[in-house]
């Protein structure tokens, strides 16, 4: 059985291993661990993560990694939990960046809509995590008002 929860400092090592296995940057993970959501299996541990990098009243979703056992229903629950977490942190908007065009329609169902890069706040586009991602591939910015 899978369960969703907010990450704690005790999860840091396991999250670093999980993210590195997916070739995802762990820059800033230690300082922002409480802004990550974990999906975990009782027997096998972490099978999904998503984090929020807070930038003023906005948030940048990062480190979305899901294992092969994660179904679309679980992914939907992860996003709902993450949006609730962002509201509790009094954020106004969430941004995400995807290099997977197949997921754009799914993100739109969750309330995210494509944005031109010049409409994205500079503090978001200058995130160290995002800079690394943008250097690697062509991406689409999306935004959701909370």
OpenMM code with the backbone's topology and positions (N, CA, C; nanometers):
from openmm import Vec3, app, unit

residues = "UNK UNK UNK UNK UNK UNK UNK UNK UNK UNK UNK UNK UNK UNK UNK UNK UNK UNK UNK UNK UNK UNK UNK UNK UNK UNK UNK UNK UNK UNK UNK UNK UNK UNK UNK UNK UNK UNK UNK UNK UNK UNK UNK UNK UNK UNK UNK UNK UNK UNK UNK UNK UNK UNK UNK UNK UNK UNK UNK UNK UNK UNK UNK UNK UNK UNK UNK UNK UNK UNK UNK UNK UNK UNK UNK UNK UNK UNK UNK UNK UNK UNK UNK UNK UNK UNK UNK UNK UNK UNK UNK UNK UNK UNK UNK UNK UNK UNK UNK UNK UNK UNK UNK UNK UNK UNK UNK UNK UNK UNK UNK UNK UNK UNK UNK UNK UNK UNK UNK UNK UNK UNK UNK UNK UNK UNK UNK UNK UNK UNK UNK UNK UNK UNK UNK UNK UNK UNK UNK UNK UNK UNK UNK UNK UNK UNK".split()
positions = [
    Vec3(0.0842, -0.1184, 0.0000),
    Vec3(0.0000, 0.0000, 0.0000),
    Vec3(0.0890, 0.1252, 0.0000),
    Vec3(0.0479, 0.2227, -0.0777),
    Vec3(0.1248, 0.3473, -0.0880),
    Vec3(0.0646, 0.4538, 0.0027),
    Vec3(0.1537, 0.5391, 0.0576),
    Vec3(0.1042, 0.6519, 0.1371),
    Vec3(0.1830, 0.7773, 0.1013),
    Vec3(0.1153, 0.8898, 0.1109),
    Vec3(0.1743, 1.0220, 0.0857),
    Vec3(0.2036, 1.0893, 0.2180),
    Vec3(0.3169, 1.1590, 0.2215),
    Vec3(0.3485, 1.2363, 0.3415),
    Vec3(0.4522, 1.3420, 0.3067),
    Vec3(0.4651, 1.4385, 0.3968),
    Vec3(0.5683, 1.5401, 0.3800),
    Vec3(0.7015, 1.4827, 0.4276),
    Vec3(0.8065, 1.5163, 0.3565),
    Vec3(0.9394, 1.4665, 0.3903),
    Vec3(0.9905, 1.5330, 0.5184),
    Vec3(1.0799, 1.4617, 0.5853),
    Vec3(1.1465, 1.5144, 0.7045),
    Vec3(1.2976, 1.5013, 0.6847),
    Vec3(1.3723, 1.5604, 0.7743),
    Vec3(1.5181, 1.5523, 0.7660),
    Vec3(1.5675, 1.4068, 0.7661),
    Vec3(1.4930, 1.3194, 0.8324),
    Vec3(1.5309, 1.1781, 0.8366),
    Vec3(1.5222, 1.1115, 0.6987),
    Vec3(1.4508, 1.1727, 0.6045),
    Vec3(1.4341, 1.1172, 0.4698),
    Vec3(1.5448, 1.1611, 0.3738),
    Vec3(1.6303, 1.2496, 0.4159),
    Vec3(1.7261, 1.3115, 0.3248),
    Vec3(1.8132, 1.2101, 0.2499),
    Vec3(1.8728, 1.1174, 0.3206),
    Vec3(1.9618, 1.0214, 0.2549),
    Vec3(1.8860, 0.9380, 0.1519),
    Vec3(1.7705, 0.8832, 0.1916),
    Vec3(1.6916, 0.7990, 0.1017),
    Vec3(1.6451, 0.8787, -0.0204),
    Vec3(1.6098, 1.0050, -0.0005),
    Vec3(1.5671, 1.0884, -0.1133),
    Vec3(1.6832, 1.1159, -0.2081),
    Vec3(1.8016, 1.1428, -0.1526),
    Vec3(1.9172, 1.1665, -0.2391),
    Vec3(1.9447, 1.0444, -0.3259),
    Vec3(1.9382, 0.9276, -0.2673),
    Vec3(1.9606, 0.8037, -0.3433),
    Vec3(1.8544, 0.7897, -0.4520),
    Vec3(1.7276, 0.8086, -0.4153),
    Vec3(1.6162, 0.7939, -0.5101),
    Vec3(1.6298, 0.8931, -0.6253),
    Vec3(1.6580, 1.0195, -0.5946),
    Vec3(1.6694, 1.1217, -0.6985),
    Vec3(1.7915, 1.0986, -0.7869),
    Vec3(1.9022, 1.0608, -0.7285),
    Vec3(2.0238, 1.0357, -0.8085),
    Vec3(2.0063, 0.9167, -0.9015),
    Vec3(1.9311, 0.8157, -0.8576),
    Vec3(1.9037, 0.7010, -0.9449),
    Vec3(1.8268, 0.7453, -1.0689),
    Vec3(1.7479, 0.8515, -1.0560),
    Vec3(1.6708, 0.9046, -1.1684),
    Vec3(1.7483, 1.0141, -1.2426),
    Vec3(1.8735, 1.0356, -1.2022),
    Vec3(1.9580, 1.1389, -1.2628),
    Vec3(1.8987, 1.2797, -1.2458),
    Vec3(1.8444, 1.3049, -1.1268),
    Vec3(1.7830, 1.4338, -1.0934),
    Vec3(1.8714, 1.5060, -0.9919),
    Vec3(1.8885, 1.6352, -1.0120),
    Vec3(1.9715, 1.7170, -0.9240),
    Vec3(1.9176, 1.7170, -0.7808),
    Vec3(2.0103, 1.7127, -0.6852),
    Vec3(1.9725, 1.7233, -0.5443),
    Vec3(2.0166, 1.8579, -0.4859),
    Vec3(2.0476, 1.9531, -0.5728),
    Vec3(2.0868, 2.0873, -0.5270),
    Vec3(1.9752, 2.1453, -0.4412),
    Vec3(2.0086, 2.1893, -0.3208),
    Vec3(1.9120, 2.2544, -0.2320),
    Vec3(1.8209, 2.1603, -0.1564),
    Vec3(1.8342, 2.0307, -0.1772),
    Vec3(1.7456, 1.9348, -0.1107),
    Vec3(1.7543, 1.9458, 0.0412),
    Vec3(1.8752, 1.9530, 0.0941),
    Vec3(1.8937, 1.9547, 0.2396),
    Vec3(1.8218, 2.0734, 0.3045),
    Vec3(1.8326, 2.1915, 0.2430),
    Vec3(1.7723, 2.3120, 0.3014),
    Vec3(1.6206, 2.3159, 0.2864),
    Vec3(1.5667, 2.2440, 0.1888),
    Vec3(1.4237, 2.2553, 0.1578),
    Vec3(1.3490, 2.1232, 0.1751),
    Vec3(1.4037, 2.0309, 0.2496),
    Vec3(1.3476, 1.8964, 0.2602),
    Vec3(1.2019, 1.8963, 0.3069),
    Vec3(1.1646, 1.9910, 0.3937),
    Vec3(1.0268, 1.9941, 0.4446),
    Vec3(0.9261, 2.0380, 0.3391),
    Vec3(0.9748, 2.0839, 0.2246),
    Vec3(0.8848, 2.1228, 0.1155),
    Vec3(0.8792, 2.0161, 0.0066),
    Vec3(0.9104, 1.8927, 0.0433),
    Vec3(0.8987, 1.7789, -0.0477),
    Vec3(0.7883, 1.6860, -0.0007),
    Vec3(0.7208, 1.6272, -0.0969),
    Vec3(0.6192, 1.5268, -0.0701),
    Vec3(0.6766, 1.3932, -0.1168),
    Vec3(0.6559, 1.2917, -0.0347),
    Vec3(0.7049, 1.1578, -0.0652),
    Vec3(0.5854, 1.0644, -0.0814),
    Vec3(0.5929, 0.9820, -0.1842),
    Vec3(0.5018, 0.8689, -0.1978),
    Vec3(0.5860, 0.7458, -0.1685),
    Vec3(0.5405, 0.6640, -0.0732),
    Vec3(0.6225, 0.5493, -0.0373),
    Vec3(0.5402, 0.4229, -0.0234),
    Vec3(0.6086, 0.3128, -0.0498),
    Vec3(0.5543, 0.1781, -0.0311),
    Vec3(0.6034, 0.1290, 0.1039),
    Vec3(0.5189, 0.0573, 0.1742),
    Vec3(0.5593, 0.0062, 0.3054),
    Vec3(0.6833, -0.0813, 0.2963),
    Vec3(0.6897, -0.1697, 0.1973),
    Vec3(0.7988, -0.2664, 0.1892),
    Vec3(0.9244, -0.2096, 0.1229),
    Vec3(0.9067, -0.1275, 0.0189),
    Vec3(1.0216, -0.0881, -0.0622),
    Vec3(1.0678, 0.0556, -0.0437),
    Vec3(0.9941, 0.1380, 0.0297),
    Vec3(1.0359, 0.2761, 0.0542),
    Vec3(0.9853, 0.3728, -0.0520),
    Vec3(1.0625, 0.4755, -0.0778),
    Vec3(1.0213, 0.5848, -0.1656),
    Vec3(0.9980, 0.5347, -0.3080),
    Vec3(0.8825, 0.5711, -0.3632),
    Vec3(0.8527, 0.5376, -0.5029),
    Vec3(0.8115, 0.6618, -0.5810),
    Vec3(0.8057, 0.7773, -0.5133),
    Vec3(0.7733, 0.9021, -0.5817),
    Vec3(0.8082, 1.0221, -0.4961),
    Vec3(0.8510, 1.1304, -0.5621),
    Vec3(0.8804, 1.2555, -0.4917),
    Vec3(0.8361, 1.3727, -0.5771),
    Vec3(0.8074, 1.4821, -0.5097),
    Vec3(0.7853, 1.6108, -0.5744),
    Vec3(0.8161, 1.7172, -0.4697),
    Vec3(0.8820, 1.8245, -0.5107),
    Vec3(0.9192, 1.9300, -0.4181),
    Vec3(0.8724, 2.0662, -0.4649),
    Vec3(0.8701, 2.1591, -0.3715),
    Vec3(0.8376, 2.2984, -0.4019),
    Vec3(0.9557, 2.3840, -0.3599),
    Vec3(1.0091, 2.4581, -0.4546),
    Vec3(1.1124, 2.5572, -0.4243),
    Vec3(1.0405, 2.6912, -0.4133),
    Vec3(1.0319, 2.7450, -0.2898),
    Vec3(0.9599, 2.8708, -0.2684),
    Vec3(1.0439, 2.9885, -0.3159),
    Vec3(0.9777, 3.0772, -0.3900),
    Vec3(1.0395, 3.1997, -0.4393),
    Vec3(0.9369, 3.3103, -0.4162),
    Vec3(0.9547, 3.3843, -0.3071),
    Vec3(0.8574, 3.4851, -0.2653),
    Vec3(0.7206, 3.4173, -0.2476),
    Vec3(0.6177, 3.4647, -0.3196),
    Vec3(0.4826, 3.4075, -0.3078),
    Vec3(0.4542, 3.3037, -0.4163),
    Vec3(0.5595, 3.2642, -0.4889),
    Vec3(0.5462, 3.1630, -0.5932),
    Vec3(0.6227, 3.0385, -0.5514),
    Vec3(0.5920, 2.9292, -0.6186),
    Vec3(0.6648, 2.8055, -0.5960),
    Vec3(0.6990, 2.7406, -0.7285),
    Vec3(0.8168, 2.6812, -0.7336),
    Vec3(0.8612, 2.6065, -0.8503),
    Vec3(0.8612, 2.4589, -0.8134),
    Vec3(0.7801, 2.3805, -0.8849),
    Vec3(0.7795, 2.2374, -0.8602),
    Vec3(0.9066, 2.1777, -0.9178),
    Vec3(0.9659, 2.0880, -0.8426),
    Vec3(1.0916, 2.0274, -0.8864),
    Vec3(1.1000, 1.8843, -0.8372),
    Vec3(1.1916, 1.8129, -0.8971),
    Vec3(1.2241, 1.6769, -0.8544),
    Vec3(1.1031, 1.5840, -0.8556),
    Vec3(1.0196, 1.5982, -0.9587),
    Vec3(0.9099, 1.5024, -0.9759),
    Vec3(0.9700, 1.3750, -1.0336),
    Vec3(0.9711, 1.2730, -0.9511),
    Vec3(1.0230, 1.1438, -0.9924),
    Vec3(0.9234, 1.0389, -0.9460),
    Vec3(0.8844, 0.9511, -1.0374),
    Vec3(0.7933, 0.8435, -1.0005),
    Vec3(0.8514, 0.7108, -1.0474),
    Vec3(0.8353, 0.6125, -0.9628),
    Vec3(0.8817, 0.4787, -0.9966),
    Vec3(0.7803, 0.4056, -1.0824),
    Vec3(0.8170, 0.2886, -1.1323),
    Vec3(0.7294, 0.2133, -1.2227),
    Vec3(0.5990, 0.1644, -1.1591),
    Vec3(0.5953, 0.1541, -1.0270),
    Vec3(0.4730, 0.1062, -0.9610),
    Vec3(0.3698, 0.2160, -0.9397),
    Vec3(0.4056, 0.3409, -0.9708),
    Vec3(0.3157, 0.4546, -0.9463),
    Vec3(0.2151, 0.4653, -1.0607),
    Vec3(0.0891, 0.4593, -1.0253),
    Vec3(-0.0200, 0.4705, -1.1220),
    Vec3(-0.0616, 0.6174, -1.1358),
    Vec3(-0.1378, 0.6463, -1.2410),
    Vec3(-0.1823, 0.7830, -1.2652),
    Vec3(-0.2610, 0.8373, -1.1456),
    Vec3(-0.3394, 0.7518, -1.0800),
    Vec3(-0.4164, 0.7937, -0.9620),
    Vec3(-0.3221, 0.8436, -0.8518),
    Vec3(-0.2096, 0.7740, -0.8321),
    Vec3(-0.1136, 0.8160, -0.7297),
    Vec3(-0.0485, 0.9493, -0.7673),
    Vec3(-0.0190, 0.9649, -0.8958),
    Vec3(0.0401, 1.0906, -0.9430),
    Vec3(-0.0574, 1.2063, -0.9196),
    Vec3(-0.1836, 1.1844, -0.9472),
    Vec3(-0.2866, 1.2855, -0.9218),
    Vec3(-0.2907, 1.3209, -0.7736),
    Vec3(-0.2856, 1.2198, -0.6876),
    Vec3(-0.2867, 1.2436, -0.5429),
    Vec3(-0.1631, 1.3210, -0.4995),
    Vec3(-0.0479, 1.2906, -0.5595),
    Vec3(0.0746, 1.3641, -0.5266),
    Vec3(0.0579, 1.5124, -0.5581),
    Vec3(0.0017, 1.5431, -0.6754),
    Vec3(-0.0171, 1.6828, -0.7137),
    Vec3(-0.1190, 1.7521, -0.6243),
    Vec3(-0.2274, 1.6844, -0.5917),
    Vec3(-0.3271, 1.7451, -0.5026),
    Vec3(-0.2655, 1.7744, -0.3664),
    Vec3(-0.1889, 1.6808, -0.3139),
    Vec3(-0.1236, 1.6988, -0.1844),
    Vec3(-0.0237, 1.8157, -0.1913),
    Vec3(0.0484, 1.8244, -0.3029),
    Vec3(0.1468, 1.9315, -0.3207),
    Vec3(0.0781, 2.0675, -0.3297),
    Vec3(-0.0339, 2.0752, -0.4000),
    Vec3(-0.1070, 2.2019, -0.4096),
    Vec3(-0.1621, 2.2427, -0.2732),
    Vec3(-0.2101, 2.1474, -0.1943),
    Vec3(-0.2569, 2.1779, -0.0586),
    Vec3(-0.1416, 2.2292, 0.0275),
    Vec3(-0.0259, 2.1655, 0.0150),
    Vec3(0.0935, 2.2080, 0.0891),
    Vec3(0.1301, 2.3520, 0.0514),
    Vec3(0.1245, 2.3835, -0.0775),
    Vec3(0.1569, 2.5186, -0.1255),
    Vec3(0.0581, 2.6214, -0.0707),
    Vec3(-0.0688, 2.5865, -0.0627),
    Vec3(-0.1689, 2.6789, -0.0059),
    Vec3(-0.1410, 2.7031, 0.1427),
    Vec3(-0.1035, 2.5975, 0.2154),
    Vec3(-0.0707, 2.6136, 0.3584),
    Vec3(0.0502, 2.7053, 0.3759),
    Vec3(0.1401, 2.7047, 0.2785),
    Vec3(0.2580, 2.7919, 0.2816),
    Vec3(0.2264, 2.9311, 0.2255),
    Vec3(0.0988, 2.9546, 0.1934),
    Vec3(0.0478, 3.0833, 0.1444),
    Vec3(0.1115, 3.1273, 0.0126),
    Vec3(0.1357, 3.0304, -0.0753),
    Vec3(0.1855, 3.0636, -0.2085),
    Vec3(0.0683, 3.0995, -0.2986),
    Vec3(0.0931, 3.1868, -0.3958),
    Vec3(-0.0117, 3.2304, -0.4885),
    Vec3(-0.0152, 3.1485, -0.6169),
    Vec3(0.1024, 3.1058, -0.6622),
    Vec3(0.1117, 3.0339, -0.7894),
    Vec3(0.2178, 2.9249, -0.7789),
    Vec3(0.1968, 2.8213, -0.8586),
    Vec3(0.2976, 2.7168, -0.8744),
    Vec3(0.3397, 2.7123, -1.0204),
    Vec3(0.4693, 2.6975, -1.0416),
    Vec3(0.5235, 2.6817, -1.1760),
    Vec3(0.5857, 2.5432, -1.1859),
    Vec3(0.5805, 2.4883, -1.3051),
    Vec3(0.6540, 2.3659, -1.3312),
    Vec3(0.7175, 2.3777, -1.4684),
    Vec3(0.8178, 2.2977, -1.4893),
    Vec3(0.8871, 2.2912, -1.6172),
    Vec3(0.8891, 2.1447, -1.6572),
    Vec3(0.8472, 2.1180, -1.7788),
    Vec3(0.8487, 1.9797, -1.8259),
    Vec3(0.9186, 1.9690, -1.9606),
    Vec3(0.9866, 1.8595, -1.9772),
    Vec3(1.0465, 1.8296, -2.1072),
    Vec3(0.9713, 1.7139, -2.1736),
    Vec3(0.8592, 1.6781, -2.1137),
    Vec3(0.7777, 1.5672, -2.1632),
    Vec3(0.6466, 1.6217, -2.2189),
    Vec3(0.6413, 1.6403, -2.3492),
    Vec3(0.5208, 1.6952, -2.4129),
    Vec3(0.3988, 1.6065, -2.3912),
    Vec3(0.4202, 1.4771, -2.3714),
    Vec3(0.3084, 1.3858, -2.3487),
    Vec3(0.2338, 1.4169, -2.2184),
    Vec3(0.2986, 1.4866, -2.1256),
    Vec3(0.2376, 1.5158, -1.9956),
    Vec3(0.1647, 1.6497, -1.9911),
    Vec3(0.1801, 1.7329, -2.0928),
    Vec3(0.1211, 1.8667, -2.0891),
    Vec3(-0.0294, 1.8601, -2.0682),
    Vec3(-0.0978, 1.7718, -2.1379),
    Vec3(-0.2430, 1.7605, -2.1229),
    Vec3(-0.2800, 1.7177, -1.9803),
    Vec3(-0.2035, 1.6265, -1.9214),
    Vec3(-0.2278, 1.5843, -1.7832),
    Vec3(-0.2122, 1.7030, -1.6888),
    Vec3(-0.1052, 1.7811, -1.7065),
    Vec3(-0.0836, 1.8978, -1.6211),
    Vec3(-0.1960, 2.0001, -1.6377),
    Vec3(-0.2482, 2.0137, -1.7587),
    Vec3(-0.3606, 2.1054, -1.7807),
    Vec3(-0.4835, 2.0608, -1.7022),
    Vec3(-0.5063, 1.9311, -1.6920),
    Vec3(-0.6183, 1.8793, -1.6122),
    Vec3(-0.6026, 1.9145, -1.4650),
    Vec3(-0.4784, 1.9359, -1.4209),
    Vec3(-0.4501, 1.9729, -1.2818),
    Vec3(-0.4514, 2.1244, -1.2602),
    Vec3(-0.4821, 2.1997, -1.3663),
    Vec3(-0.4905, 2.3458, -1.3534),
    Vec3(-0.3663, 2.4203, -1.3953),
    Vec3(-0.2678, 2.3532, -1.4537),
    Vec3(-0.1464, 2.4178, -1.5027),
    Vec3(-0.1633, 2.4503, -1.6504),
    Vec3(-0.1157, 2.5689, -1.6896),
    Vec3(-0.1277, 2.6091, -1.8287),
    Vec3(0.0055, 2.6628, -1.8790),
    Vec3(0.0378, 2.6342, -2.0062),
    Vec3(0.1668, 2.6780, -2.0624),
    Vec3(0.1856, 2.8285, -2.0506),
    Vec3(0.3104, 2.8691, -2.0263),
    Vec3(0.3474, 3.0094, -2.0118),
    Vec3(0.4679, 3.0380, -2.0998),
    Vec3(0.4680, 3.1538, -2.1608),
    Vec3(0.5875, 3.1984, -2.2321),
    Vec3(0.6928, 3.2334, -2.1261),
    Vec3(0.8177, 3.2075, -2.1556),
    Vec3(0.9232, 3.2285, -2.0561),
    Vec3(0.9302, 3.3737, -2.0097),
    Vec3(0.8976, 3.4699, -2.0978),
    Vec3(0.9036, 3.6103, -2.0571),
    Vec3(0.7917, 3.6472, -1.9592),
    Vec3(0.6911, 3.5596, -1.9408),
    Vec3(0.5845, 3.5826, -1.8433),
    Vec3(0.6138, 3.5175, -1.7080),
    Vec3(0.7228, 3.4431, -1.7001),
    Vec3(0.7607, 3.3751, -1.5760),
    Vec3(0.8519, 3.4695, -1.4968),
    Vec3(0.8245, 3.4887, -1.3661),
    Vec3(0.9094, 3.5784, -1.2861),
    Vec3(1.0572, 3.5406, -1.2961),
    Vec3(1.1421, 3.6433, -1.3046),
    Vec3(1.2866, 3.6216, -1.3183),
    Vec3(1.3422, 3.5375, -1.2038),
    Vec3(1.2898, 3.5580, -1.0831),
    Vec3(1.3407, 3.4811, -0.9694),
    Vec3(1.3152, 3.3315, -0.9876),
    Vec3(1.2107, 3.2974, -1.0604),
    Vec3(1.1837, 3.1562, -1.0898),
    Vec3(1.2820, 3.1058, -1.1947),
    Vec3(1.2983, 3.1813, -1.3035),
    Vec3(1.3846, 3.1354, -1.4131),
    Vec3(1.5324, 3.1340, -1.3731),
    Vec3(1.5671, 3.2054, -1.2662),
    Vec3(1.7065, 3.2085, -1.2219),
    Vec3(1.7368, 3.1074, -1.1117),
    Vec3(1.6425, 3.0219, -1.0806),
    Vec3(1.6654, 2.9168, -0.9821),
    Vec3(1.7818, 2.8285, -1.0270),
    Vec3(1.8775, 2.7997, -0.9365),
    Vec3(1.9905, 2.7129, -0.9742),
    Vec3(1.9445, 2.5784, -1.0298),
    Vec3(1.8422, 2.5209, -0.9695),
    Vec3(1.7893, 2.3924, -1.0167),
    Vec3(1.7355, 2.4048, -1.1590),
    Vec3(1.6635, 2.5117, -1.1844),
    Vec3(1.6018, 2.5317, -1.3157),
    Vec3(1.7065, 2.5616, -1.4222),
    Vec3(1.8068, 2.6400, -1.3872),
    Vec3(1.9131, 2.6710, -1.4839),
    Vec3(1.9766, 2.5425, -1.5368),
    Vec3(2.0024, 2.4499, -1.4469),
    Vec3(2.0617, 2.3225, -1.4865),
    Vec3(1.9682, 2.2473, -1.5817),
    Vec3(1.8396, 2.2471, -1.5523),
    Vec3(1.7418, 2.1788, -1.6367),
    Vec3(1.7328, 2.2436, -1.7738),
    Vec3(1.7274, 2.3768, -1.7777),
    Vec3(1.7120, 2.4474, -1.9050),
    Vec3(1.8343, 2.4307, -1.9950),
    Vec3(1.9505, 2.4104, -1.9353),
    Vec3(2.0720, 2.3896, -2.0142),
    Vec3(2.0711, 2.2536, -2.0833),
    Vec3(1.9962, 2.1597, -2.0283),
    Vec3(1.9993, 2.0231, -2.0787),
    Vec3(1.9001, 1.9959, -2.1920),
    Vec3(1.7869, 2.0642, -2.1945),
    Vec3(1.6847, 2.0278, -2.2914),
    Vec3(1.5843, 2.1399, -2.3157),
    Vec3(1.5027, 2.1198, -2.4184),
    Vec3(1.3937, 2.2121, -2.4489),
    Vec3(1.2787, 2.1809, -2.3538),
    Vec3(1.2258, 2.2841, -2.2898),
    Vec3(1.1245, 2.2648, -2.1868),
    Vec3(1.0049, 2.3561, -2.2083),
    Vec3(0.8947, 2.3196, -2.1450),
    Vec3(0.7734, 2.4002, -2.1437),
    Vec3(0.7468, 2.4456, -2.0007),
    Vec3(0.7277, 2.5768, -1.9815),
    Vec3(0.6875, 2.6314, -1.8519),
    Vec3(0.5362, 2.6218, -1.8412),
    Vec3(0.4889, 2.5874, -1.7212),
    Vec3(0.3450, 2.5852, -1.6953),
    Vec3(0.3209, 2.6491, -1.5591),
    Vec3(0.2009, 2.7085, -1.5423),
    Vec3(0.1697, 2.7798, -1.4177),
    Vec3(0.0268, 2.7455, -1.3744),
    Vec3(0.0102, 2.7388, -1.2427),
    Vec3(-0.1215, 2.7133, -1.1813),
    Vec3(-0.1434, 2.8193, -1.0743),
    Vec3(-0.2573, 2.8887, -1.0804),
    Vec3(-0.2942, 2.9814, -0.9726),
    Vec3(-0.3581, 2.9009, -0.8613),
    Vec3(-0.3186, 2.9315, -0.7383),
    Vec3(-0.3725, 2.8584, -0.6231),
    Vec3(-0.4918, 2.9289, -0.5635),
] * unit.nanometer
topology = app.Topology()
chain = topology.addChain("A")
for resn in residues:
    res = topology.addResidue(resn, chain)
    for name in ("N", "CA", "C"):
        topology.addAtom(name, app.Element.getBySymbol(name[0]), res)
